Amino acid sequence: MTGLSTILIVVGLFLAGGVYSFSKQGMPKGVIVLLSLASVMCLVAGVLRIQGIWD
């Protein structure tokens, strides 16, 4: 596992926590959707780097 993969996964999980928190607070849907997309992209990029598919 490389350092960048770790950072991407940690940032993705942090953003996922933000999505959960913002949805409980009743924030605008646009903010929740953007955070969700960013979270998924970070998590997928981190996992792909761990698997060696995306260098």
PDB file of N, H, CA, C and O in Angstrom:
ATOM      1  N   MET A   1       0.857  -1.175   0.000  1.00  0.00           N
ATOM      2  CA  MET A   1       0.000   0.000   0.000  1.00  0.00           C
ATOM      3  C   MET A   1       0.897   1.230   0.000  1.00  0.00           C
ATOM      4  O   MET A   1       1.767   1.376   0.858  1.00  0.00           O
ATOM      5  N   THR A   2       0.682   2.098  -0.952  1.00  0.00           N
ATOM      6  H   THR A   2      -0.025   1.980  -1.649  1.00  0.00           H
ATOM      7  CA  THR A   2       1.487   3.306  -1.035  1.00  0.00           C
ATOM      8  C   THR A   2       0.882   4.419  -0.200  1.00  0.00           C
ATOM      9  O   THR A   2      -0.263   4.335   0.243  1.00  0.00           O
ATOM     10  N   GLY A   3       1.666   5.455   0.006  1.00  0.00           N
ATOM     11  H   GLY A   3       2.597   5.523  -0.354  1.00  0.00           H
ATOM     12  CA  GLY A   3       1.192   6.584   0.804  1.00  0.00           C
ATOM     13  C   GLY A   3       0.009   7.294   0.173  1.00  0.00           C
ATOM     14  O   GLY A   3      -0.919   7.709   0.867  1.00  0.00           O
ATOM     15  N   LEU A   4       0.045   7.434  -1.159  1.00  0.00           N
ATOM     16  H   LEU A   4       0.798   7.096  -1.723  1.00  0.00           H
ATOM     17  CA  LEU A   4      -1.049   8.127  -1.836  1.00  0.00           C
ATOM     18  C   LEU A   4      -2.353   7.334  -1.731  1.00  0.00           C
ATOM     19  O   LEU A   4      -3.426   7.917  -1.572  1.00  0.00           O
ATOM     20  N   SER A   5      -2.260   6.024  -1.818  1.00  0.00           N
ATOM     21  H   SER A   5      -1.388   5.551  -1.947  1.00  0.00           H
ATOM     22  CA  SER A   5      -3.459   5.193  -1.668  1.00  0.00           C
ATOM     23  C   SER A   5      -4.073   5.375  -0.284  1.00  0.00           C
ATOM     24  O   SER A   5      -5.291   5.490  -0.142  1.00  0.00           O
ATOM     25  N   THR A   6      -3.221   5.400   0.723  1.00  0.00           N
ATOM     26  H   THR A   6      -2.232   5.306   0.607  1.00  0.00           H
ATOM     27  CA  THR A   6      -3.694   5.596   2.093  1.00  0.00           C
ATOM     28  C   THR A   6      -4.368   6.946   2.242  1.00  0.00           C
ATOM     29  O   THR A   6      -5.436   7.048   2.846  1.00  0.00           O
ATOM     30  N   ILE A   7      -3.758   7.969   1.700  1.00  0.00           N
ATOM     31  H   ILE A   7      -2.891   7.885   1.208  1.00  0.00           H
ATOM     32  CA  ILE A   7      -4.328   9.322   1.795  1.00  0.00           C
ATOM     33  C   ILE A   7      -5.675   9.384   1.085  1.00  0.00           C
ATOM     34  O   ILE A   7      -6.623   9.969   1.609  1.00  0.00           O
ATOM     35  N   LEU A   8      -5.771   8.786  -0.104  1.00  0.00           N
ATOM     36  H   LEU A   8      -5.001   8.311  -0.530  1.00  0.00           H
ATOM     37  CA  LEU A   8      -7.035   8.807  -0.843  1.00  0.00           C
ATOM     38  C   LEU A   8      -8.144   8.101  -0.078  1.00  0.00           C
ATOM     39  O   LEU A   8      -9.279   8.577  -0.044  1.00  0.00           O
ATOM     40  N   ILE A   9      -7.822   6.973   0.533  1.00  0.00           N
ATOM     41  H   ILE A   9      -6.900   6.586   0.505  1.00  0.00           H
ATOM     42  CA  ILE A   9      -8.842   6.232   1.281  1.00  0.00           C
ATOM     43  C   ILE A   9      -9.257   6.999   2.529  1.00  0.00           C
ATOM     44  O   ILE A   9     -10.443   7.048   2.857  1.00  0.00           O
ATOM     45  N   VAL A  10      -8.292   7.601   3.233  1.00  0.00           N
ATOM     46  H   VAL A  10      -7.328   7.561   2.967  1.00  0.00           H
ATOM     47  CA  VAL A  10      -8.628   8.373   4.432  1.00  0.00           C
ATOM     48  C   VAL A  10      -9.482   9.584   4.070  1.00  0.00           C
ATOM     49  O   VAL A  10     -10.456   9.882   4.761  1.00  0.00           O
ATOM     50  N   VAL A  11      -9.128  10.280   2.998  1.00  0.00           N
ATOM     51  H   VAL A  11      -8.337  10.037   2.437  1.00  0.00           H
ATOM     52  CA  VAL A  11      -9.923  11.443   2.572  1.00  0.00           C
ATOM     53  C   VAL A  11     -11.319  10.994   2.150  1.00  0.00           C
ATOM     54  O   VAL A  11     -12.302  11.670   2.452  1.00  0.00           O
ATOM     55  N   GLY A  12     -11.416   9.860   1.455  1.00  0.00           N
ATOM     56  H   GLY A  12     -10.617   9.311   1.209  1.00  0.00           H
ATOM     57  CA  GLY A  12     -12.724   9.342   1.050  1.00  0.00           C
ATOM     58  C   GLY A  12     -13.600   9.012   2.239  1.00  0.00           C
ATOM     59  O   GLY A  12     -14.793   9.318   2.239  1.00  0.00           O
ATOM     60  N   LEU A  13     -13.016   8.387   3.260  1.00  0.00           N
ATOM     61  H   LEU A  13     -12.047   8.139   3.260  1.00  0.00           H
ATOM     62  CA  LEU A  13     -13.794   8.071   4.462  1.00  0.00           C
ATOM     63  C   LEU A  13     -14.176   9.337   5.219  1.00  0.00           C
ATOM     64  O   LEU A  13     -15.272   9.418   5.775  1.00  0.00           O
ATOM     65  N   PHE A  14     -13.280  10.331   5.247  1.00  0.00           N
ATOM     66  H   PHE A  14     -12.391  10.265   4.795  1.00  0.00           H
ATOM     67  CA  PHE A  14     -13.587  11.606   5.885  1.00  0.00           C
ATOM     68  C   PHE A  14     -14.761  12.284   5.179  1.00  0.00           C
ATOM     69  O   PHE A  14     -15.668  12.801   5.832  1.00  0.00           O
ATOM     70  N   LEU A  15     -14.741  12.280   3.863  1.00  0.00           N
ATOM     71  H   LEU A  15     -14.004  11.861   3.333  1.00  0.00           H
ATOM     72  CA  LEU A  15     -15.843  12.881   3.103  1.00  0.00           C
ATOM     73  C   LEU A  15     -17.141  12.097   3.292  1.00  0.00           C
ATOM     74  O   LEU A  15     -18.220  12.687   3.333  1.00  0.00           O
ATOM     75  N   ALA A  16     -17.042  10.776   3.406  1.00  0.00           N
ATOM     76  H   ALA A  16     -16.165  10.297   3.372  1.00  0.00           H
ATOM     77  CA  ALA A  16     -18.239   9.972   3.653  1.00  0.00           C
ATOM     78  C   ALA A  16     -18.857  10.334   5.010  1.00  0.00           C
ATOM     79  O   ALA A  16     -20.079  10.392   5.147  1.00  0.00           O
ATOM     80  N   GLY A  17     -18.007  10.574   6.000  1.00  0.00           N
ATOM     81  H   GLY A  17     -17.014  10.527   5.888  1.00  0.00           H
ATOM     82  CA  GLY A  17     -18.512  11.026   7.303  1.00  0.00           C
ATOM     83  C   GLY A  17     -19.169  12.389   7.191  1.00  0.00           C
ATOM     84  O   GLY A  17     -20.164  12.661   7.863  1.00  0.00           O
ATOM     85  N   GLY A  18     -18.614  13.246   6.343  1.00  0.00           N
ATOM     86  H   GLY A  18     -17.806  13.025   5.797  1.00  0.00           H
ATOM     87  CA  GLY A  18     -19.221  14.561   6.111  1.00  0.00           C
ATOM     88  C   GLY A  18     -20.585  14.451   5.451  1.00  0.00           C
ATOM     89  O   GLY A  18     -21.502  15.206   5.775  1.00  0.00           O
ATOM     90  N   VAL A  19     -20.715  13.516   4.531  1.00  0.00           N
ATOM     91  H   VAL A  19     -19.969  12.903   4.268  1.00  0.00           H
ATOM     92  CA  VAL A  19     -22.009  13.289   3.881  1.00  0.00           C
ATOM     93  C   VAL A  19     -23.046  12.881   4.918  1.00  0.00           C
ATOM     94  O   VAL A  19     -24.162  13.401   4.930  1.00  0.00           O
ATOM     95  N   TYR A  20     -22.675  11.954   5.783  1.00  0.00           N
ATOM     96  H   TYR A  20     -21.768  11.532   5.773  1.00  0.00           H
ATOM     97  CA  TYR A  20     -23.590  11.492   6.826  1.00  0.00           C
ATOM     98  C   TYR A  20     -23.974  12.653   7.749  1.00  0.00           C
ATOM     99  O   TYR A  20     -25.147  12.835   8.074  1.00  0.00           O
ATOM    100  N   SER A  21     -22.984  13.427   8.163  1.00  0.00           N
ATOM    101  H   SER A  21     -22.031  13.280   7.899  1.00  0.00           H
ATOM    102  CA  SER A  21     -23.240  14.543   9.070  1.00  0.00           C
ATOM    103  C   SER A  21     -24.118  15.608   8.413  1.00  0.00           C
ATOM    104  O   SER A  21     -25.060  16.109   9.027  1.00  0.00           O
ATOM    105  N   PHE A  22     -23.807  15.950   7.169  1.00  0.00           N
ATOM    106  H   PHE A  22     -23.042  15.543   6.670  1.00  0.00           H
ATOM    107  CA  PHE A  22     -24.578  16.986   6.484  1.00  0.00           C
ATOM    108  C   PHE A  22     -26.001  16.536   6.222  1.00  0.00           C
ATOM    109  O   PHE A  22     -26.925  17.346   6.285  1.00  0.00           O
ATOM    110  N   SER A  23     -26.194  15.253   5.928  1.00  0.00           N
ATOM    111  H   SER A  23     -25.443  14.595   5.877  1.00  0.00           H
ATOM    112  CA  SER A  23     -27.555  14.779   5.671  1.00  0.00           C
ATOM    113  C   SER A  23     -28.384  14.808   6.957  1.00  0.00           C
ATOM    114  O   SER A  23     -29.585  15.072   6.909  1.00  0.00           O
ATOM    115  N   LYS A  24     -27.755  14.538   8.109  1.00  0.00           N
ATOM    116  H   LYS A  24     -26.779  14.323   8.148  1.00  0.00           H
ATOM    117  CA  LYS A  24     -28.473  14.608   9.385  1.00  0.00           C
ATOM    118  C   LYS A  24     -28.806  16.056   9.755  1.00  0.00           C
ATOM    119  O   LYS A  24     -29.796  16.306  10.443  1.00  0.00           O
ATOM    120  N   GLN A  25     -27.983  17.015   9.303  1.00  0.00           N
ATOM    121  H   GLN A  25     -27.179  16.812   8.744  1.00  0.00           H
ATOM    122  CA  GLN A  25     -28.212  18.426   9.617  1.00  0.00           C
ATOM    123  C   GLN A  25     -29.189  19.086   8.656  1.00  0.00           C
ATOM    124  O   GLN A  25     -29.630  20.210   8.897  1.00  0.00           O
ATOM    125  N   GLY A  26     -29.530  18.403   7.576  1.00  0.00           N
ATOM    126  H   GLY A  26     -29.172  17.491   7.380  1.00  0.00           H
ATOM    127  CA  GLY A  26     -30.481  18.967   6.623  1.00  0.00           C
ATOM    128  C   GLY A  26     -29.850  19.976   5.682  1.00  0.00           C
ATOM    129  O   GLY A  26     -30.500  20.940   5.278  1.00  0.00           O
ATOM    130  N   MET A  27     -28.596  19.764   5.331  1.00  0.00           N
ATOM    131  H   MET A  27     -28.068  18.980   5.659  1.00  0.00           H
ATOM    132  CA  MET A  27     -27.915  20.672   4.394  1.00  0.00           C
ATOM    133  C   MET A  27     -28.524  20.517   3.003  1.00  0.00           C
ATOM    134  O   MET A  27     -29.238  19.549   2.741  1.00  0.00           O
ATOM    135  N   PRO A  28     -28.242  21.473   2.108  1.00  0.00           N
ATOM    136  CA  PRO A  28     -28.794  21.387   0.744  1.00  0.00           C
ATOM    137  C   PRO A  28     -28.355  20.107   0.028  1.00  0.00           C
ATOM    138  O   PRO A  28     -27.246  19.615   0.232  1.00  0.00           O
ATOM    139  N   LYS A  29     -29.233  19.589  -0.798  1.00  0.00           N
ATOM    140  H   LYS A  29     -30.134  19.989  -0.964  1.00  0.00           H
ATOM    141  CA  LYS A  29     -28.960  18.334  -1.508  1.00  0.00           C
ATOM    142  C   LYS A  29     -27.737  18.449  -2.418  1.00  0.00           C
ATOM    143  O   LYS A  29     -27.004  17.474  -2.586  1.00  0.00           O
ATOM    144  N   GLY A  30     -27.508  19.608  -3.001  1.00  0.00           N
ATOM    145  H   GLY A  30     -28.103  20.400  -2.865  1.00  0.00           H
ATOM    146  CA  GLY A  30     -26.365  19.792  -3.898  1.00  0.00           C
ATOM    147  C   GLY A  30     -25.044  19.558  -3.192  1.00  0.00           C
ATOM    148  O   GLY A  30     -24.140  18.944  -3.758  1.00  0.00           O
ATOM    149  N   VAL A  31     -24.921  20.038  -1.966  1.00  0.00           N
ATOM    150  H   VAL A  31     -25.655  20.536  -1.506  1.00  0.00           H
ATOM    151  CA  VAL A  31     -23.695  19.849  -1.188  1.00  0.00           C
ATOM    152  C   VAL A  31     -23.503  18.371  -0.859  1.00  0.00           C
ATOM    153  O   VAL A  31     -22.390  17.850  -0.928  1.00  0.00           O
ATOM    154  N   ILE A  32     -24.578  17.713  -0.507  1.00  0.00           N
ATOM    155  H   ILE A  32     -25.483  18.136  -0.451  1.00  0.00           H
ATOM    156  CA  ILE A  32     -24.507  16.287  -0.161  1.00  0.00           C
ATOM    157  C   ILE A  32     -24.112  15.460  -1.388  1.00  0.00           C
ATOM    158  O   ILE A  32     -23.312  14.530  -1.278  1.00  0.00           O
ATOM    159  N   VAL A  33     -24.665  15.792  -2.544  1.00  0.00           N
ATOM    160  H   VAL A  33     -25.315  16.547  -2.633  1.00  0.00           H
ATOM    161  CA  VAL A  33     -24.332  15.058  -3.766  1.00  0.00           C
ATOM    162  C   VAL A  33     -22.867  15.263  -4.138  1.00  0.00           C
ATOM    163  O   VAL A  33     -22.187  14.305  -4.505  1.00  0.00           O
ATOM    164  N   LEU A  34     -22.370  16.497  -4.050  1.00  0.00           N
ATOM    165  H   LEU A  34     -22.923  17.276  -3.752  1.00  0.00           H
ATOM    166  CA  LEU A  34     -20.971  16.762  -4.374  1.00  0.00           C
ATOM    167  C   LEU A  34     -20.026  16.031  -3.428  1.00  0.00           C
ATOM    168  O   LEU A  34     -19.027  15.459  -3.866  1.00  0.00           O
ATOM    169  N   LEU A  35     -20.334  16.045  -2.140  1.00  0.00           N
ATOM    170  H   LEU A  35     -21.146  16.509  -1.784  1.00  0.00           H
ATOM    171  CA  LEU A  35     -19.504  15.320  -1.183  1.00  0.00           C
ATOM    172  C   LEU A  35     -19.564  13.814  -1.430  1.00  0.00           C
ATOM    173  O   LEU A  35     -18.556  13.121  -1.294  1.00  0.00           O
ATOM    174  N   SER A  36     -20.727  13.314  -1.788  1.00  0.00           N
ATOM    175  H   SER A  36     -21.546  13.877  -1.899  1.00  0.00           H
ATOM    176  CA  SER A  36     -20.856  11.887  -2.082  1.00  0.00           C
ATOM    177  C   SER A  36     -19.999  11.493  -3.277  1.00  0.00           C
ATOM    178  O   SER A  36     -19.301  10.480  -3.239  1.00  0.00           O
ATOM    179  N   LEU A  37     -20.052  12.289  -4.331  1.00  0.00           N
ATOM    180  H   LEU A  37     -20.620  13.112  -4.362  1.00  0.00           H
ATOM    181  CA  LEU A  37     -19.250  12.001  -5.517  1.00  0.00           C
ATOM    182  C   LEU A  37     -17.761  12.068  -5.217  1.00  0.00           C
ATOM    183  O   LEU A  37     -16.995  11.214  -5.663  1.00  0.00           O
ATOM    184  N   ALA A  38     -17.349  13.082  -4.462  1.00  0.00           N
ATOM    185  H   ALA A  38     -17.972  13.776  -4.100  1.00  0.00           H
ATOM    186  CA  ALA A  38     -15.938  13.214  -4.103  1.00  0.00           C
ATOM    187  C   ALA A  38     -15.485  12.040  -3.250  1.00  0.00           C
ATOM    188  O   ALA A  38     -14.381  11.527  -3.427  1.00  0.00           O
ATOM    189  N   SER A  39     -16.329  11.621  -2.336  1.00  0.00           N
ATOM    190  H   SER A  39     -17.226  12.037  -2.192  1.00  0.00           H
ATOM    191  CA  SER A  39     -16.001  10.493  -1.470  1.00  0.00           C
ATOM    192  C   SER A  39     -15.820   9.211  -2.279  1.00  0.00           C
ATOM    193  O   SER A  39     -14.844   8.485  -2.089  1.00  0.00           O
ATOM    194  N   VAL A  40     -16.749   8.939  -3.168  1.00  0.00           N
ATOM    195  H   VAL A  40     -17.542   9.529  -3.323  1.00  0.00           H
ATOM    196  CA  VAL A  40     -16.672   7.732  -3.984  1.00  0.00           C
ATOM    197  C   VAL A  40     -15.442   7.763  -4.886  1.00  0.00           C
ATOM    198  O   VAL A  40     -14.767   6.745  -5.040  1.00  0.00           O
ATOM    199  N   MET A  41     -15.143   8.911  -5.481  1.00  0.00           N
ATOM    200  H   MET A  41     -15.692   9.738  -5.356  1.00  0.00           H
ATOM    201  CA  MET A  41     -13.981   9.005  -6.356  1.00  0.00           C
ATOM    202  C   MET A  41     -12.688   8.760  -5.589  1.00  0.00           C
ATOM    203  O   MET A  41     -11.806   8.057  -6.084  1.00  0.00           O
ATOM    204  N   CYS A  42     -12.559   9.321  -4.401  1.00  0.00           N
ATOM    205  H   CYS A  42     -13.275   9.892  -3.999  1.00  0.00           H
ATOM    206  CA  CYS A  42     -11.354   9.108  -3.597  1.00  0.00           C
ATOM    207  C   CYS A  42     -11.213   7.655  -3.184  1.00  0.00           C
ATOM    208  O   CYS A  42     -10.125   7.086  -3.275  1.00  0.00           O
ATOM    209  N   LEU A  43     -12.296   7.053  -2.733  1.00  0.00           N
ATOM    210  H   LEU A  43     -13.180   7.516  -2.660  1.00  0.00           H
ATOM    211  CA  LEU A  43     -12.238   5.653  -2.310  1.00  0.00           C
ATOM    212  C   LEU A  43     -11.900   4.721  -3.469  1.00  0.00           C
ATOM    213  O   LEU A  43     -11.081   3.814  -3.317  1.00  0.00           O
ATOM    214  N   VAL A  44     -12.522   4.939  -4.623  1.00  0.00           N
ATOM    215  H   VAL A  44     -13.187   5.675  -4.746  1.00  0.00           H
ATOM    216  CA  VAL A  44     -12.259   4.087  -5.781  1.00  0.00           C
ATOM    217  C   VAL A  44     -10.818   4.263  -6.258  1.00  0.00           C
ATOM    218  O   VAL A  44     -10.150   3.280  -6.578  1.00  0.00           O
ATOM    219  N   ALA A  45     -10.334   5.504  -6.307  1.00  0.00           N
ATOM    220  H   ALA A  45     -10.877   6.302  -6.047  1.00  0.00           H
ATOM    221  CA  ALA A  45      -8.960   5.740  -6.737  1.00  0.00           C
ATOM    222  C   ALA A  45      -7.967   5.083  -5.775  1.00  0.00           C
ATOM    223  O   ALA A  45      -6.970   4.510  -6.213  1.00  0.00           O
ATOM    224  N   GLY A  46      -8.230   5.162  -4.488  1.00  0.00           N
ATOM    225  H   GLY A  46      -9.041   5.628  -4.132  1.00  0.00           H
ATOM    226  CA  GLY A  46      -7.348   4.530  -3.512  1.00  0.00           C
ATOM    227  C   GLY A  46      -7.332   3.028  -3.650  1.00  0.00           C
ATOM    228  O   GLY A  46      -6.267   2.414  -3.586  1.00  0.00           O
ATOM    229  N   VAL A  47      -8.489   2.422  -3.840  1.00  0.00           N
ATOM    230  H   VAL A  47      -9.354   2.921  -3.892  1.00  0.00           H
ATOM    231  CA  VAL A  47      -8.564   0.969  -3.987  1.00  0.00           C
ATOM    232  C   VAL A  47      -7.907   0.524  -5.289  1.00  0.00           C
ATOM    233  O   VAL A  47      -7.208  -0.489  -5.310  1.00  0.00           O
ATOM    234  N   LEU A  48      -8.121   1.262  -6.370  1.00  0.00           N
ATOM    235  H   LEU A  48      -8.689   2.085  -6.352  1.00  0.00           H
ATOM    236  CA  LEU A  48      -7.499   0.912  -7.641  1.00  0.00           C
ATOM    237  C   LEU A  48      -5.975   1.004  -7.557  1.00  0.00           C
ATOM    238  O   LEU A  48      -5.268   0.196  -8.159  1.00  0.00           O
ATOM    239  N   ARG A  49      -5.473   1.983  -6.814  1.00  0.00           N
ATOM    240  H   ARG A  49      -6.047   2.639  -6.324  1.00  0.00           H
ATOM    241  CA  ARG A  49      -4.017   2.092  -6.652  1.00  0.00           C
ATOM    242  C   ARG A  49      -3.483   0.934  -5.822  1.00  0.00           C
ATOM    243  O   ARG A  49      -2.390   0.441  -6.099  1.00  0.00           O
ATOM    244  N   ILE A  50      -4.218   0.489  -4.819  1.00  0.00           N
ATOM    245  H   ILE A  50      -5.106   0.889  -4.594  1.00  0.00           H
ATOM    246  CA  ILE A  50      -3.779  -0.658  -4.018  1.00  0.00           C
ATOM    247  C   ILE A  50      -3.732  -1.912  -4.894  1.00  0.00           C
ATOM    248  O   ILE A  50      -2.798  -2.708  -4.792  1.00  0.00           O
ATOM    249  N   GLN A  51      -4.736  -2.085  -5.753  1.00  0.00           N
ATOM    250  H   GLN A  51      -5.495  -1.438  -5.836  1.00  0.00           H
ATOM    251  CA  GLN A  51      -4.793  -3.272  -6.597  1.00  0.00           C
ATOM    252  C   GLN A  51      -3.765  -3.212  -7.732  1.00  0.00           C
ATOM    253  O   GLN A  51      -3.528  -4.220  -8.398  1.00  0.00           O
ATOM    254  N   GLY A  52      -3.159  -2.056  -7.957  1.00  0.00           N
ATOM    255  H   GLY A  52      -3.352  -1.237  -7.416  1.00  0.00           H
ATOM    256  CA  GLY A  52      -2.168  -1.926  -9.018  1.00  0.00           C
ATOM    257  C   GLY A  52      -2.756  -1.699 -10.391  1.00  0.00           C
ATOM    258  O   GLY A  52      -2.041  -1.759 -11.391  1.00  0.00           O
ATOM    259  N   ILE A  53      -4.050  -1.438 -10.452  1.00  0.00           N
ATOM    260  H   ILE A  53      -4.631  -1.389  -9.640  1.00  0.00           H
ATOM    261  CA  ILE A  53      -4.702  -1.219 -11.745  1.00  0.00           C
ATOM    262  C   ILE A  53      -4.401   0.178 -12.265  1.00  0.00           C
ATOM    263  O   ILE A  53      -4.207   0.373 -13.465  1.00  0.00           O
ATOM    264  N   TRP A  54      -4.364   1.141 -11.363  1.00  0.00           N
ATOM    265  H   TRP A  54      -4.522   0.983 -10.389  1.00  0.00           H
ATOM    266  CA  TRP A  54      -4.148   2.530 -11.754  1.00  0.00           C
ATOM    267  C   TRP A  54      -2.902   3.032 -11.047  1.00  0.00           C
ATOM    268  O   TRP A  54      -2.881   3.146  -9.821  1.00  0.00           O
ATOM    269  N   ASP A  55      -1.862   3.333 -11.817  1.00  0.00           N
ATOM    270  H   ASP A  55      -1.879   3.241 -12.813  1.00  0.00           H
ATOM    271  CA  ASP A  55      -0.613   3.794 -11.201  1.00  0.00           C
ATOM    272  C   ASP A  55      -0.438   5.260 -11.378  1.00  0.00           C
ATOM    273  O   ASP A  55       0.558   5.822 -10.923  1.00  0.00           O
TER     274      ASP A  55
END
